[in-house]
Amino acid sequence: MFSVKIPFLFTSLFLVSTAGADVQRTSLTSAMPDRGLWTRTFTDLIRTDQPDHWGNWNLDTSITAGAIGYINTNTGEFERIGIVPNIITSKTPMSEVMKLSTEYVNTSQFNINLSDKLPSQDSSSSPEVGTTVQWKFNKSGSIATQWAVSSHERVDNPINVIGDNMTWLQSEAAKVNMYDADHGISQGFGMVTGIIWAKSGMNAGSLSDTASWSITGKASNIDSMLGSGSAEASFLKTESTGAISTHTWPASANSVSTTLVPIAYSFASMDGTTIIPSWIGMINSFQVILNNTHGSYIVDADLYYSTESGEVHEQTQLSGGLTRTFGNIPLNADHLKLELKFIGMINSDYYTIRWEKPLGHWLTGQRHVELHGYWPGPTSYTILEEQFADE
């Protein structure tokens, strides 16, 4: 869990590389044309393991279970405006290392003599072995992150909580122009339903094509900070070259954090009064996408589902090499049933696929069904895992 390197996701930053002054890096970071770059990349990394979560790159401590607000669709960052009163949560202890990075990042670790590296050390004393962990970035926009995960907190019965507080949520959404009387609450506004908490760790992102960042300290403290030790998590100094944006916990050198920090969270939103339990982006309707490019059979497809307005039946036919989509399935649809008939000369093959409630489970709003079989051979189908588009 939580250890992966994925392909580089963003290549649209055009920034002047610098040789390292803090003032220059701060200026570059604050002037970054797309301040959501880090949050969106971090979120994509986290979703390789937690598909329904958002990343908290900036370590925003206002993100807590039961917090209400909206997710900025441009940056992917959460804007808190309040919290549901009398919220009840449950925590699951975790002891894991979350180690993620994009492509174009290399990590190395080596021992050092702290007496030589830190001027404050007494050079006449016995050498003290320390550790430096260094990340090298070879592409602007690439990131690395490593955290000592502590627990996963969840709101108890979040759908009931939202339903019970719907009137209040509508009034709060109206304050940020995300509610109107005709439609109700707009997607993007909602409640934080879960938090992944960490004891310590780091985020680092490069604003130039050649950059590095390192953290140095006593070996046992650095090991703990990055998730593999039992000593106090702390560091003595950091160093960087090039343009780097970083966040650490503890937040400063020579300190020990006494509180946990939220590094990722799950979020429930609404469309009108329809509650979307796991919201990762705009969903206007559901789609079932049939792909018959892997076979030659003619396939009859019938889709049935229930809505508040009644039962719906749609049908289509597709021959080998084609795709068809059942689109505009409303968000309140449930009891979906897809019947497939692979037409044979004498006998046909029949399959039935059921989805009781897509809402909260079809995170992207889609299900892809791959059809297989070359006539007159055997037939089959596969349902693809959730396919996420780049933010």
Salt bridges, closest charged atoms under 4 A:
ASP22 OD1 - ARG25 NH2 1.98
ASP34 OD2 - ARG40 NH2 2.68
ASP52 OD1 - HIS53 ND1 2.80
GLU77 OE1 - ARG35 NH1 2.60
GLU128 OE2 - LYS218 NZ 3.66
GLU172 OE2 - LYS175 NZ 2.81
GLU239 OE2 - LYS237 NZ 3.66
ASP271 OD1 - HIS183 NE2 3.71
ASP302 OD2 - HIS313 NE2 2.76
GLU339 OE2 - LYS337 NZ 3.38
GLU356 OE1 - HIS335 ND1 2.70
GLU370 OE1 - HIS294 NE2 2.48
GLU386 OE1 - ARG367 NH1 3.16
GLU391 OE2 - ARG47 NH1 2.77
